Amino acid sequence: MLRRSQKKNAATVVLLLCASAGSLAAQAAAVSATASITDVTTSLLQLSNNQYLNDASTPFHSGFSTGTVLQGYDFNDSGANGGTSFAKIDTTFAPTPGTSAGAVDNGQGSATVLWTFDWVATQTGKASIDLSYLFSATVQNLLPGETGIASSDITLLLDGTSLKSEALNFFNNVNGNTSGLDDLLLSFDVTSGQTGTFTVTAASNALVAPVPLPAGIWLLGSSLVGLAGFMRRRKA
């Protein structure tokens, strides 16, 4: 089991972010998103060797890092067109990663963390990993013709195979709000001494634009998922 973060604190973070988005959206279109891991528990598995790949960006700032220490980013921009953007990778509950992003009136932000760690089976049987996470996705005050995108994405992948859990919370071009705490659970057969790797992705994306955007733009930041193999090769 990795370090346990308090779910009560995590829920408070979600509520504060939603309240903040609401105040920003008093007059202008505003979107915000959060995707954070709060706890990881396992059975029949021993975890080790944390590795992180982080990326955060706004129109005027960007950060990218890899390594064994979770790097934090906190960007907040005000553009010449009056738009506001923010992107954050939160290390408060490290080693568990947290991401958030927001945009108001023609802004854009994204934050993504790939988190990998090795596992070894301590005995033969049915192993499991339980990933607790918090999420929010909010779009508010869109005017006719405006585009608003908010997405929070959590995935749990075993050894780069199709055995995974995935939870996507997403709003596009419509006012809406969702937030809360949930779990992803994987269970699989192991033999004592068997080894492997888990990859967790936490991504938050937000964008407000005055005109409609091409299909698929909500995948902003998701290209980092393809870099999981790079992390493992770099570690080796």
N, C-alpha and C positions, 0 to 999 in steps of 0.2 A: 504494500500500500504506500502511495506517495502522500505528501503532506496534505492534511485535511483542512479545508477552509470552511468557515461557518456559512451555512446556507442563509441564515437570517441576514448576515451582512450582505451577501450577494443579492438577495431580494431587495434590500434597501437601495443598493446601487441601481437596480433596474428602475425603481420608482423615482429616484432622483433624476435619472437620465430622461425619463418620460416627462417629468415635471419641467425640466430644463427645456426640452423640445417644445413643450406647450407654451412657455413664456416667450421663446424665440419666435414662435409662430403666431404671435398675437396679431400681426399685420401682414407679414409676408409668408409665402409658401415655405415650409420647413420640413425636412426629413431627418431622421436619426435612426441609428441601429446599434445594437450591442450583441456580441457573441463572446461569452467567457466560460472557461472551464472552472468549476468550483471544487471538484473533488474527483479522485480516481481511486477505486478500490478493486481488488482482485482476489480470486481464490485459486489455489494451487499454482500461483505464479509469483516469481520474484522479479521485480523491475529494477533496471539500472541504466546508466549511460544516457541521461537526458541530452538531447540535441535540439536546437531551435533554429528556425529560419524565419526572420521577421521582415515585414515590409509595411510601411505606412506612407501615405502620400496625400497631399492637397495640391491645388494649382501652383503654389509657390514653394512648397517644401516636400522633401522625400527622405526616407530613411530605409536602409537595408542592412541587415546583419545576419551572420550565422555564428554558431558556437554553442558552448555548454552553459552559458549564462543568458537568461532571458533579458533582452535589452528593451528598455522603455522608450517610447516616442510620444510626444505630445505637441501636435502642430495645430495652430489656430490662425487662419488667414482672413483678412478683409480685402476684397478685390476692388479694383477701380470701378467696376460696374455695380458696386454696392452689395455683391454677394459675400457670404461668409461660409467658410469651410473649416471642419476640424477632423482630425484623425488621431487616435490614441491607441497605443499598446501599453497596457497596465501591468505593472509588476507587483502590485500590492499583495497578491496572494501567491507570489512565486514560490515553487516552480510552476504552478498552474497559470496559464496565460489568459489574459483578457484583452478584448479588442472593442473599440467603439468608433463610430464615424457619424458625421452630421453635415448638413448643408442647408443654407437659407438663401432664398432669392438668387438663383444662378450660381450656386456653389457646388463643390464636389469634394468628397473625402473617402478614403478607403484604408483599412488596416487588416492585415492577415498575419497569422502565426501558424507555421508548421512545427509540430512538436513530435519528435520521435523518441522512442526509448526501447531498449532491448528487454526481453523476458526469457526466463528459464523456468521450466516446469519443475516444481518441487516434488511431485509424485504423479503417478499415473491416474487418470480419471477425467472428469469433465471440468475444464478450467473456465473461468469467466473473467471479464473485465467490465466494470460498471462506471460509466463516465457521467458525472452530474454536471449540468451546465445551466447558465442563465441566458436569456435571449430577450430582445425587443426589436421591433420594427415599426416605425411610425411615419406616416405621411399626412401632413395637415395643410389646409388652406390653399390647395391648388386652385388656380384660376383657369378658365377655359383656354386651351392651347398650351398650357404649361405641362411639363413632364416632371414627375417626382418619382424617385426610386429609393427604396430602403430595403436592405436585406441583411439578415443575420444567418450565418451558415456554420454548422458544426458537423464534422464527419469523424468517424473512427474506422480505421483501415488496418487489417491484419496482414502483415507480410506482403504488402503490395498486391494482394489478391482481391477477388470479388467479394470475399467475406468481410462485410463492413456494415456499420450502422450510419444512418444519415438523417439529419433534421434540418430542414430549410424553412425559415420564416421570411416571407417576401411580400412586399407591396410595390406595385408599379402602376403609375398613372391614375391612382385612385386614393382618396383619403381613407385612412384606416390605421388601426393600432393593435398590436399584440405584444404581450410580454409575459414572462414567468420563469419558472424553474422546471427542468425536466431531466430525464436520464436516457443515455444510450447504453445498451447492453449487448455484449457479444459472449457467446459460450461455444466451446469447441473441445474436442477430445485431444488429450495430450498423453505422452508417455514421459516418465521420469527422466529428467535431464534434457528434454527437448528444448530447443531455443528458437527464437524468432524476434520479430520487431513489430511494434505498433506505431502507427502514424495518426496523429490527431490534427485536424485543421479547425481553427476558429477564425472566421472572417466576417467583417462588418463593412458594408458599402452604403454610401448615401450620395444622392445627386439631385439637384434641381436645375432645370433648364427651361428656357422660354419657348422652346419648340419641341415636337416629338423627336425621339431618338431611334436609331436603328434597333431592330430586334437583337437581343443578346447582350446589350450594354450592361445589364444587371450583373453579368459575370465579371465585372471589374474586380481585379485582384485575384480571381480564382486561378489564374495561370500558375500561381505559386505551387499549386498541388502537384504539378508536373515536376517540381524540383525536389520532391522527396527522395528520389533516387540519387540525386546529386549529393544530398546531405549524407546518405549512407556511404557513398563512395568516398566522400571527403573524410568521413570518420575513419574508414578503413585505411 
